[in-house]
Amino acid sequence: MYYVDMHIHCAELKDINKYRGEFILVCVSDDVETSNITLKLAEKYEHVKPCVGVHPWIAHKFTAEEIRGFLRGLTDRVQCLGEVGLDKKFKPDTFDKQLEIFRVFADHAREYDMVLNLHAAGAWNEVFNLIYSRDVNKAYFHWYTGPVHLADQITSVGYFIGVNPAFMIQEKHRLILDHISLESVITESDSPYHYRGLNLTPELVEKVILYLAEKKQLEYFKVKETVYSNYKKLFK
C-alpha cells in the first residue's frame, strides 16, 4: 500500500527515485515540453503515473487544433490529462480562450475514458458544470478551496477532491478536509510549490493523512488505505 501524491510537478523535481516503493506520484504537466518530460519519467520510474496537458495560465498560447494534434499522438501513452482547467482568479483576462482549450481536453477525456487532473481556481462552478454537462466520467479537483455545497455536488457524481498540506495554514482548505467524506478524497502536495512560507513536498502527505485520521476518528493506516483505494478507483 502506497502513499498517493495525486498532483505533483515531477518535471521540476530533482530526485524522483527517492519516492520509489513508498509513493505513487501522479505527475502533472504544464505544457508540451513538460508533458514530454513527464512521459520520459514514467518510462523510467514505475511509481510515476503521467498526466499530460496545458495549464490554463498558458492556454491562450494554443489553438484548439494544436491541442487536438498534441493529444492525438499521446492517447495510447496516458490515462490522465492535467494540469488542465480554468482560472478566473489569476487569469480572468484569458478566460474565453481557456474555455475553448479546456473543452478540447474535456471532450478527449470523455471519448477515451481518461482522468482529468483539474485546476479550477476561482472557477470551481464553471469547471464542474462543463465536465458534468459533457459526461466526463473521471475527474480530480486539485487543491479544492471552493464552496462546501459544491464539493458535495462534485462528490455525489463520483468525482474526487484533492486535499493538500496547505490545510495547515489555509483555513478554507481545512474546512474542506473537515467536511468531506473520506471516500471522496485523494492526497496531494503540488510540489515543488511554495505556499505562504510552506515548502510543499510529498513527505507532507503524511501530515494530511494524520489530520484526517484524527478528524474522522479513524486509524492512520485506515485513512492511508482508503486514499490509495480511491486512487485505484479513479484509474481503474
N, C-alpha and C positions, 0 to 999 in steps of 0.2 A: 504493500500500500504506500502510495507516494503523497507527498505534499503537491499541491497544484498551484502554479502561478499562471493564471489564465490570461494575463495581459502584461507582457514584458517585451522590451525593445532589445532583442538579442544582438542585432547588428551593431549596437552601441556598447556592448559589453566586452570585456577583455578575457574573462575566464569562464566560459560556458561549462567546461568539463568538470569543474568542482561541484556542480549540482547533479552530476550523473549518479544514478542509484538512489537518490533521495527525492528529487523533484521531477515533475513533468512541467516543462516550460512551453507555454503556448505563446509563440513569438510572433508579434505583430510587425507590420511593415508600414512605412510612411509614404513610399513612392516606388517607382520601378526599380531603382538601384538597390534600395534596402530589401525589396521583395526578392531580388536575385541573391543577395547575401543571405537572407533568411533561408531560402531554399538550399543553398550550399551547406549551411549549418545543419539543416535537417538531414542531409545526406551523410554528414559526418557523425552526428550525435543522435543516438536513438531516443534520448529523452527530450528532444526538441520536436514540437508539433508546429509546423509552419502555417502562418496566415499571410496572404499577400493582399496588397491594397494600396490605396492612395488616401492619405489623411485629408479630411475636409478643409484644413487650412490651406492646402495647395491644390485643391480640386479644380479651381478656376484656371489652372495652367493646362488643363487637358480638355480634349473634346470627348463627347460620348463615344464616337467611333474609335478613338485612340484607346479608350478603356476597354471597349469590346475586343479590339485586336490584342491587347495586353492579356486579357482573360482567356482568349481562345487557345493560347499556347500553354496554359497552366492548369487547365481543368483536370487533367489526369494526375497532377502532382500535389494537389492540396485538397483539404476538406474545409478550409476556413478562409474567409475574406475579412481582412482587417489590417490596419485600423481604418474603418470606413464609417461614414455617418454624416451628421450635420452639426454645425456650430453657430448659434446665434449670439453666444456670449462674447467670444473673442473675435469672430469674423463675420459680423452681420452684413457687411457690405457686399460679400460674395455669396449670399445665401441662395439666390436663384440659381447660380451656377452649381453650387453644392448639391442642390436638389436634383439637377439634371444628371450629375455624375452618380449620385447615390442611387437613383432609380435603376441605373445600369447594374450596379453591384447587387441591389436587392433582387432584381429580376433574374440575374445569373445564379444567385444563391437559391432561389426558389426552383429554377429549372434543374439544377444539378444537386439539389438537397445538401447545400453547404451551410456551414455555420457563419453567421455574421458576428464579428467581434466589434462592437459598436462604440463610437464616440458620439455623445449627444449633448454636449454642454450647452445649456440654455435652450435646448430644442428637444427635450425628452418626449413631449407630446407628439411633436411632428415626426420624430423617428419611429415611435411606436405605431402611430396611425399609418405611416407609409408602409412599414413592413407587414403589419397585420392586414391591411387592405390588399396587399399584393401576395398574400398567402405564403409568406416566408415561414418555414417550419422551425428553424433553429436559430436562436439569437441570444446574445450575451450583452448585457448593458454594462459596459466598463465603468467602474468607479461611480456608481449611481448616487446622485445627490438631488434627484427630482422629488416631486410630491409623493407622500406616502400612499395616497389613494391611487396614484398612477402605478406605483410599484405593485400594488395589489392586482391591478389590471394586467400588468406585464406578466406576473407570475401565474395568474389564473389561466392564461392561454399557453403556458408551458415554456415561456422564455425564462432566462436566468438573470440574476442580479449579481453584479460584481462588488465584492467587499474588499477593502483596501486598508493598509496600515494607517492611512491618513485619519482613520476614525479617532486616533489618539489626540489629534489637535483640531479636527473639523467636526463640530457638533452636528451639523445637518447630515453628515455621513454616518455618524454614530447613531443617530436616531433611526436610520435605515437598518443598521445591524440589530438594534433593539427590537425592531418591529417585524422584520421579515422572517418567514418560515425557513428553517434550516434546509429544507428540501428544495429551496429555490436559490441558494447562494453558491457561488464559487469564489475562492480566494484569488487575489492578485497582488502585484506590487507596483506595476507601472515603472519598474526600474529601467534606466537609472535616473529617474526624475527626482528632483529635489523640491520638496514642498514645505514652505514656511520653516526652513531650517531642518526639516526631516529628510534624511537620505533614504529614499525608498529602495529596499533591496528584497530579494526573495526570502532571505532569512526572517524578515519581519512578518511573513505569512504566519509563522508560529504564534506571534502576538495576536493576530486576528482570530486564530482558532482558539487560543486560550480565552480571549474575551467572549467569544460566542459560547464556549463551554460554560463559563461562569454565568453568563446572562441567561442561557437556556437551561441551566442546571443539569448539564449532561457531562459525561466523562469526556476528557480531552480526545481520546482516540476514537470515540463515537463520532465526534464532530469531524475529525480528520477523515474518517471512513466515509461519512456522508458526503463531504465535499468531493472526495475522489469519485464516489458513486455518481454524483451529479455531473462531474466532468465526463464520465464514461457514457452517461445517458445522452449528453449533448453531442458527442462524437460517434454515437453508435451507427 
